[in-house]
């Protein structure tokens, strides 16, 4: 036990060392233009930096030829359309099936994918990507369909921006960054007819009328700007649109088959990092013509086309999916598995039993399994437990402002309570998440502590200060690694007393019932929910709130989120590109493409005027920060102030980071690693062994990786 603890402490020390050394993944850490802004990127190799070479490891050098992994049923895919998905449930799989312009290496550096070189000559206003020749679209069986060409990116972007083809999914980045993209989206989406409820009061009628007139005027102005007929498109007309109007309006060009040019709304030094995300992914028009618009939207693994490492040759919903190496993959020098198999399981405990039986190649350890292994030197896995690298996801408590009951009626008691700022701040300062964090990492629970909305290691100021460190400084939070640093029992008690007095006067009944949903078949989820329930009781008091654990069958989106049944969700956002806008922009007010505001919190449905005012101020702060493009330090400072404002008003409550323990046959330091984009779970260039890595092996790998980062 003492030896194991000493090794673990060494690993943790090395993790701390290189965490501060791997933040060079964005080309915008200084106030100066990025170093490659005056010419094309010289074309970095895609081969990951080796970290095990020369190390004396216990594992065999024989690699795994086939990889078998697992996901819980709650993480089953709901779409195969990579242009539509905004969820890691799908993107973790599809990233291995479709390549975009750029990828990352195991240190987060941008590297070529289908674009061999890229760059900007005007500080980030115009970006040119030069594509490699001969890349093939293939079908499920790996048979060639046609060559990947520059126009495929125009087709893909038109799809994303066409409301009637892709709804509003993945529009936030293109509409904010690419010339004309917001106009095209607004033109296709049009505006809604004026509908005033019969029982609406005068103020509501005035507001609805003004909103309608503003939307109509905006639409007509766009039409005039591009010399278009000021007539709204029908759904069928929008779905039948080709690239004619799109090319007229949107700042993207394909002057030849292998050159792609983007015209940004301003100098955006970080724009290249967007090219790792699926909002800028290609789509073949021939496949859309073959399947039809609705068919392409609902494509399956059997009829979609692939240009990435693998094709999905076998899929049974809720059971298994098999990825098979693409025989025509363009990167002939990379390391791939022959097959990758995902097993769908009910819980982590079931997965652990499968790992014990040799049916899986890695296992994330639940709290109970980790405790058993860690506390028993005779356990077969005692010397093999290793702490995983942090994922890119920052998890929050996302509060729902417009909760409904199962009849579809407003949950007035909850909606009134959560709109009260004192009620929310009692949660913010009162909830000690330590017991919850221990469910993931009981050895070092505070490694999972999260105090910001934005994930760490995304961007840094020019002096090397991590952006999230600046946010915490503004909030007055100083983590010590021992306690959950945000907790302030005195403040929580004060806010609780004020909230109960104010809300009782408004007719709210205490304790306020808080509905929290988990998947009914998962014992692990139930155990975690019970820890959460006890935490609410211990930290906030049974006289204030009571957590009501409820269940869904298979889809949290369809069964819970869409009908607005939950009081809050614990959900994590991982950046799509290297800038705080991608985090804070998901929480703005009045924006169709603000993911959490629209899909989870229902912020645009808020009726409380004080809460609306807070949201509007926060949104103004985010927009002001986004307008700063010539001084990155000033930009990050403005975002940090906006994030501080959002958290001080508890519009969301930061909750945890995912730093788990595992037993594994892969060297995590060989994997793609980046705090943004969708490349991180691509099964490419992995260093594996037929043996499981030991704790001591990982200590050596961590040290070697840190040494490489320091260089």
URBEL-V902122 format. One record per pair of residues at least 12 apart in sequence whose C-alpha atoms are under 7 Angstrom apart, sorted by the first residue. I is the first residue (numbers start at 0). J is the second residue. D is the distance in Angstrom with one decimal. If there is no record, write none. Layout:
# URBEL-V902122
I_J_D + I_J_D
This chain:
# URBEL-V902122
0_376_6.4 + 6_694_6.9 + 6_695_6.3 + 6_698_6.6 + 9_698_6.5 + 10_698_4.9 + 10_701_6.3 + 13_701_6.0 + 13_702_5.9 + 13_705_6.5 + 14_701_6.8 + 16_705_6.5 + 17_705_4.8 + 17_708_6.4 + 20_708_5.7 + 20_709_6.4 + 21_106_6.2 + 21_708_6.4 + 22_456_5.6 + 22_457_7.0 + 22_458_6.7 + 24_107_5.0 + 24_108_4.8 + 24_109_6.8 + 25_269_6.4 + 25_272_6.9 + 25_458_6.8 + 25_577_5.9 + 26_268_6.5 + 26_269_5.9 + 27_268_5.7 + 27_269_5.8 + 27_631_7.0 + 28_458_6.6 + 28_459_5.7 + 28_460_5.9 + 28_461_5.5 + 28_631_7.0 + 29_460_6.7 + 29_461_4.6 + 29_631_6.2 + 29_632_7.0 + 30_630_4.9 + 30_631_5.1 + 30_632_6.4 + 32_122_5.6 + 32_268_6.6 + 33_268_6.3 + 35_118_6.4 + 36_118_6.0 + 36_119_4.8 + 36_120_5.5 + 36_121_6.9 + 36_122_5.6 + 36_123_6.9 + 37_119_6.2 + 37_120_4.6 + 38_118_5.9 + 38_119_6.4 + 38_120_6.0 + 39_116_6.2 + 39_117_5.2 + 39_118_4.3 + 39_119_6.9 + 40_116_5.3 + 40_117_5.1 + 40_118_5.4 + 41_116_6.5 + 42_111_6.6 + 42_115_6.1 + 42_116_5.2 + 43_110_5.5 + 43_111_6.6 + 44_110_6.3 + 44_111_7.0 + 45_104_6.4 + 45_110_5.6 + 45_111_6.4 + 46_333_6.9 + 47_104_5.4 + 47_105_5.6 + 47_669_6.6 + 47_684_6.8 + 48_105_6.7 + 49_669_6.8 + 50_700_6.4 + 50_703_5.8 + 50_704_5.7 + 51_700_6.3 + 56_696_5.5 + 57_696_6.7 + 58_688_6.4 + 58_690_5.4 + 58_691_6.8 + 58_692_6.1 + 59_688_5.9 + 59_689_6.5 + 59_690_6.1 + 60_688_6.0 + 61_688_5.6 + 61_689_6.1 + 62_687_5.0 + 62_688_4.3 + 62_689_5.7 + 63_687_5.8 + 63_688_5.6 + 63_689_5.5 + 64_336_5.2 + 64_337_5.8 + 65_336_5.3 + 65_337_5.5 + 65_338_5.0 + 65_339_6.0 + 66_336_6.7 + 66_338_6.4 + 66_339_4.8 + 66_340_6.3 + 66_360_6.5 + 67_339_5.8 + 67_340_4.7 + 67_341_6.1 + 67_359_5.2 + 67_360_5.5 + 68_340_6.1 + 68_341_5.0 + 68_342_6.2 + 68_359_5.6 + 68_360_6.1 + 68_361_6.6 + 69_341_4.9 + 69_342_4.4 + 69_343_5.7 + 69_344_6.9 + 70_341_6.7 + 70_342_6.3 + 70_343_5.1 + 70_344_6.2 + 71_343_5.5 + 71_344_4.8 + 71_345_5.5 + 71_346_5.7 + 72_317_6.1 + 72_343_5.7 + 72_344_5.8 + 72_345_5.7 + 73_518_6.7 + 73_553_6.3 + 73_554_7.0 + 74_88_5.1 + 75_88_6.1 + 75_317_6.4 + 76_88_5.4 + 76_89_5.0 + 78_297_6.9 + 79_298_6.0 + 79_299_5.7 + 79_300_6.6 + 80_296_6.2 + 80_297_6.8 + 80_298_6.2 + 81_93_6.6 + 81_277_6.5 + 82_159_6.4 + 82_277_6.0 + 82_278_6.1 + 82_280_6.9 + 83_165_6.1 + 83_168_5.6 + 83_169_6.8 + 85_168_7.0 + 85_169_6.7 + 90_677_6.6 + 91_680_5.5 + 94_677_6.3 + 94_678_6.2 + 94_681_5.7 + 95_307_5.9 + 95_308_5.5 + 95_309_5.9 + 95_681_4.9 + 95_682_6.2 + 96_305_5.7 + 96_306_6.6 + 96_307_4.4 + 96_308_5.6 + 96_309_4.9 + 96_310_5.7 + 97_305_5.5 + 97_306_5.1 + 97_307_4.2 + 98_112_6.7 + 98_113_6.8 + 98_306_6.1 + 98_307_4.9 + 99_112_6.5 + 99_113_6.1 + 99_274_6.8 + 99_275_6.5 + 99_280_5.2 + 99_281_6.8 + 100_112_5.3 + 100_113_4.9 + 100_114_4.8 + 100_274_5.7 + 100_275_6.7 + 101_113_6.7 + 101_114_6.2 + 101_274_5.6 + 101_275_5.2 + 102_275_5.4 + 102_678_6.1 + 103_671_6.1 + 103_672_6.9 + 103_673_6.7 + 103_678_6.6 + 104_671_4.9 + 104_672_6.4 + 105_668_6.5 + 105_669_5.7 + 105_670_5.3 + 105_671_4.1 + 105_672_4.8 + 106_672_5.7 + 107_671_7.0 + 107_672_5.1 + 107_673_4.3 + 113_130_5.7 + 113_131_5.8 + 114_128_5.8 + 114_129_5.3 + 114_130_4.2 + 114_131_6.0 + 115_129_5.9 + 115_130_5.6 + 115_131_5.6 + 116_128_6.0 + 116_129_5.4 + 117_129_6.1 + 122_266_5.8 + 122_268_6.4 + 123_266_4.3 + 123_267_4.6 + 123_268_4.7 + 124_262_6.1 + 124_263_5.0 + 124_264_6.9 + 124_265_5.3 + 124_266_4.2 + 124_267_6.1 + 125_261_5.7 + 125_262_4.7 + 125_263_6.0 + 126_260_5.7 + 126_261_5.2 + 126_262_6.7 + 127_259_5.8 + 127_260_4.5 + 127_261_6.5 + 128_258_6.0 + 128_259_5.2 + 128_260_6.4 + 129_257_5.9 + 129_258_4.8 + 129_259_6.5 + 130_257_4.8 + 130_258_6.1 + 131_257_6.8 + 133_146_6.2 + 134_146_5.7 + 134_147_5.4 + 134_329_5.6 + 135_147_5.5 + 135_306_5.9 + 135_327_7.0 + 136_304_6.0 + 136_305_5.4 + 136_306_4.8 + 137_304_5.4 + 137_305_5.2 + 137_306_6.3 + 138_303_6.7 + 138_304_4.8 + 138_305_6.2 + 139_300_6.9 + 139_301_5.8 + 139_304_6.8 + 139_310_5.4 + 139_311_6.3 + 139_312_5.9 + 140_312_6.9 + 141_325_5.7 + 141_326_6.1 + 141_327_6.9 + 148_256_5.2 + 148_257_6.1 + 149_253_5.7 + 149_256_5.1 + 149_257_5.4 + 149_258_6.1 + 149_259_5.8 + 150_253_6.0 + 150_256_6.9 + 151_281_4.8 + 151_282_5.0 + 151_283_5.2 + 151_284_7.0 + 152_279_6.9 + 152_280_6.2 + 152_281_4.2 + 152_282_6.4 + 154_281_6.8 + 154_282_5.8 + 154_283_6.9 + 154_284_6.4 + 155_280_6.0 + 155_281_4.7 + 155_282_4.6 + 156_279_6.3 + 157_245_6.6 + 159_278_6.9 + 160_183_6.9 + 160_184_5.1 + 161_184_5.9 + 161_187_6.1 + 162_184_6.6 + 162_187_6.3 + 162_188_5.4 + 163_234_5.9 + 163_237_6.2 + 163_238_6.1 + 164_238_5.9 + 164_292_6.8 + 167_591_6.9 + 167_592_6.1 + 169_278_5.4 + 170_592_6.1 + 171_592_5.2 + 176_263_5.4 + 176_264_5.5 + 177_250_6.0 + 177_261_7.0 + 177_262_5.9 + 177_263_4.3 + 177_264_5.5 + 178_249_5.7 + 178_250_4.7 + 178_262_5.9 + 178_263_5.3 + 178_264_4.9 + 179_248_5.3 + 179_249_4.3 + 179_250_6.0 + 180_249_5.2 + 182_221_6.4 + 183_245_6.9 + 183_248_6.4 + 183_249_6.9 + 185_218_6.9 + 186_218_6.2 + 186_221_6.9 + 187_232_6.5 + 187_237_6.4 + 189_218_6.5 + 189_231_5.5 + 189_232_7.0 + 190_214_6.0 + 190_215_6.3 + 193_208_6.9 + 193_211_5.9 + 238_292_6.6 + 250_262_4.8 + 266_628_6.1 + 267_628_6.5 + 269_577_6.4 + 272_576_5.2 + 272_577_6.1 + 273_575_6.6 + 273_576_4.9 + 275_676_5.1 + 275_677_6.5 + 275_678_6.8 + 276_575_5.7 + 276_676_4.7 + 276_677_5.6 + 306_328_6.9 + 307_328_6.3 + 308_324_6.0 + 308_325_5.5 + 308_328_5.8 + 309_322_5.6 + 309_323_5.2 + 309_324_4.4 + 309_325_4.6 + 310_322_5.4 + 310_323_5.4 + 310_324_6.6 + 310_325_6.0 + 311_323_6.3 + 317_343_5.8 + 318_342_6.2 + 318_343_4.9 + 319_341_5.6 + 319_342_4.8 + 319_343_5.8 + 320_340_5.8 + 320_341_5.2 + 320_342_7.0 + 321_338_6.8 + 321_339_5.7 + 321_340_4.4 + 321_341_6.3 + 322_338_5.5 + 322_339_4.9 + 322_340_6.2 + 323_337_6.0 + 323_338_4.5 + 323_339_6.6 + 324_336_6.6 + 324_337_5.3 + 324_338_6.0 + 333_683_6.9 + 333_684_5.8 + 334_683_5.9 + 334_684_4.5 + 334_685_6.8 + 335_682_6.8 + 335_683_5.4 + 335_684_6.3 + 345_520_6.3 + 345_521_5.7 + 346_521_5.3 + 346_522_6.6 + 346_523_6.0 + 347_365_6.5 + 347_523_6.7 + 350_362_7.0 + 360_663_6.2 + 360_664_5.8 + 361_662_5.6 + 361_663_4.1 + 361_664_6.1 + 362_661_5.5 + 362_662_5.5 + 362_663_6.4 + 363_659_6.9 + 363_660_6.0 + 363_661_4.4 + 363_662_6.8 + 364_660_5.6 + 364_661_5.3 + 365_438_6.8 + 365_439_6.5 + 366_437_6.9 + 366_438_4.9 + 366_439_6.0 + 366_440_6.9 + 366_441_6.5 + 382_693_5.7 + 382_694_5.7 + 383_662_5.9 + 383_691_7.0 + 383_692_6.1 + 383_693_4.1 + 383_694_5.0 + 384_660_6.5 + 384_661_5.6 + 384_662_5.2 + 384_693_6.8 + 384_694_5.7 + 385_660_5.6 + 385_661_5.5 + 385_662_6.3 + 385_694_5.4 + 385_697_6.7 + 386_659_5.9 + 386_660_4.4 + 386_661_6.3 + 387_658_6.0 + 387_659_5.6 + 387_660_5.7 + 387_661_6.6 + 388_658_6.4 + 389_657_5.8 + 389_658_4.9 + 390_657_6.0 + 391_454_6.7 + 391_573_5.2 + 391_674_4.7 + 391_675_6.7 + 392_454_6.6 + 392_571_5.3 + 392_572_5.1 + 392_573_4.3 + 392_656_6.6 + 393_452_6.5 + 393_453_6.4 + 393_454_5.2 + 393_571_5.0 + 393_572_5.4 + 393_573_6.4 + 393_655_6.6 + 393_656_5.5 + 394_569_6.5 + 394_570_5.3 + 394_571_3.8 + 394_572_6.5 + 394_653_6.4 + 394_654_5.5 + 394_655_5.2 + 394_656_6.1 + 395_569_5.6 + 395_570_5.8 + 395_571_6.1 + 395_651_6.6 + 395_652_5.5 + 395_653_4.4 + 395_654_4.7 + 395_655_6.9 + 396_567_6.3 + 396_568_5.7 + 396_569_4.8 + 396_570_6.9 + 396_651_5.9 + 396_652_5.0 + 396_653_6.3 + 396_654_6.3 + 397_567_5.3 + 397_568_5.1 + 397_569_6.2 + 397_599_6.9 + 397_600_6.3 + 397_651_5.5 + 397_652_7.0 + 398_566_6.3 + 398_567_4.4 + 398_568_6.7 + 398_600_5.5 + 398_651_6.5 + 399_566_5.4 + 399_567_5.5 + 399_599_6.3 + 399_600_4.0 + 399_601_6.2 + 400_414_5.7 + 400_417_6.8 + 400_418_6.9 + 400_600_5.6 + 400_601_6.0 + 400_602_6.2 + 400_605_6.3 + 401_414_6.0 + 401_601_6.0 + 401_604_6.4 + 401_605_6.8 + 402_414_6.4 + 402_563_5.2 + 402_564_5.8 + 402_565_6.5 + 402_566_6.2 + 403_563_5.4 + 403_564_5.3 + 404_564_5.9 + 405_564_6.8 + 412_507_5.4 + 412_508_6.7 + 413_511_6.6 + 416_502_6.5 + 416_507_6.9 + 418_607_6.7 + 418_610_6.3 + 419_498_7.0 + 420_648_6.6 + 421_494_4.9 + 421_495_6.6 + 421_497_6.4 + 421_498_5.0 + 422_494_6.6 + 422_495_6.1 + 422_498_5.0 + 423_649_5.9 + 424_491_6.9 + 424_494_6.3 + 424_649_6.1 + 425_491_4.4 + 425_492_6.8 + 425_494_5.1 + 425_495_5.3 + 427_649_6.5 + 427_652_6.2 + 428_485_6.1 + 428_486_4.8 + 428_487_5.2 + 428_488_6.7 + 428_490_6.5 + 428_491_5.1 + 429_486_5.6 + 429_487_6.3 + 429_488_5.7 + 429_491_4.9 + 429_538_5.7 + 429_539_6.3 + 430_486_6.6 + 430_535_6.9 + 430_538_5.5 + 431_483_6.1 + 431_486_6.0 + 431_538_6.8 + 432_483_6.7 + 433_483_6.2 + 434_530_6.9 + 435_530_6.4 + 435_531_6.4 + 438_527_6.8 + 439_659_5.5 + 440_658_6.8 + 440_659_5.5 + 440_660_6.7 + 445_480_5.5 + 445_481_6.5 + 445_482_6.9 + 445_483_6.8 + 446_658_6.6 + 447_655_5.3 + 447_656_4.6 + 447_657_5.9 + 447_658_5.6 + 448_483_6.8 + 448_654_6.9 + 448_655_4.9 + 448_656_6.1 + 449_653_5.8 + 449_654_5.4 + 449_655_4.5 + 449_656_5.8 + 450_653_5.3 + 450_654_6.9 + 451_467_6.5 + 451_653_5.7 + 452_653_5.8 + 453_467_6.7 + 453_579_6.7 + 453_582_5.9 + 455_467_5.6 + 456_674_6.6 + 457_577_5.9 + 457_578_7.0 + 457_674_5.7 + 458_577_6.5 + 458_578_6.6 + 460_632_5.5 + 461_632_6.6 + 466_635_6.9 + 469_639_6.8 + 470_639_5.2 + 470_643_6.2 + 473_643_6.6 + 474_643_6.2 + 509_542_6.4 + 509_543_5.9 + 509_544_6.9 + 510_541_6.6 + 510_542_5.0 + 510_543_4.5 + 510_544_4.5 + 510_545_6.1 + 511_543_6.3 + 511_544_4.6 + 511_545_6.3 + 512_544_5.9 + 512_545_5.2 + 512_546_6.2 + 512_547_6.6 + 513_544_6.8 + 513_545_6.0 + 513_546_4.8 + 513_547_5.7 + 513_566_5.6 + 514_546_6.2 + 514_547_4.8 + 514_548_6.2 + 514_549_6.7 + 514_565_5.3 + 514_566_5.1 + 515_546_6.8 + 515_547_6.0 + 515_548_5.1 + 515_549_5.9 + 515_565_5.6 + 515_566_6.3 + 515_567_6.5 + 516_548_5.9 + 516_549_4.7 + 516_550_5.1 + 516_551_6.7 + 516_565_6.5 + 517_549_6.4 + 517_550_4.9 + 517_551_6.3 + 518_550_5.4 + 518_551_5.1 + 518_552_5.9 + 518_553_6.7 + 519_550_4.8 + 519_551_5.7 + 519_552_5.9 + 528_548_7.0 + 532_546_5.4 + 560_599_6.6 + 573_675_6.3 + 574_674_6.5 + 574_675_4.3 + 574_676_6.2 + 575_675_4.8 + 575_676_4.2 + 576_675_5.0 + 576_676_5.6 + 577_675_6.0 + 579_638_6.7 + 580_625_6.7 + 583_621_6.9 + 587_614_7.0 + 587_618_5.0 + 588_602_6.4 + 588_603_6.2 + 588_614_5.9 + 588_615_6.3 + 588_618_6.1 + 589_603_5.8 + 617_641_6.1 + 617_644_6.8 + 617_645_6.4 + 620_641_5.5 + 621_638_6.3 + 621_641_6.0 + 624_637_5.0 + 624_638_5.6 + 662_691_6.9 + 663_691_5.4 + 663_692_6.2 + 664_687_5.6 + 664_688_5.5 + 664_689_6.6 + 664_690_6.1 + 664_691_4.4 + 664_692_5.9 + 665_685_6.9 + 665_686_5.9 + 665_687_4.3 + 665_688_6.5 + 666_686_5.6 + 666_687_6.0 + 668_704_7.0 + 669_685_5.5 + 669_686_5.8 + 670_684_6.8 + 670_685_5.5
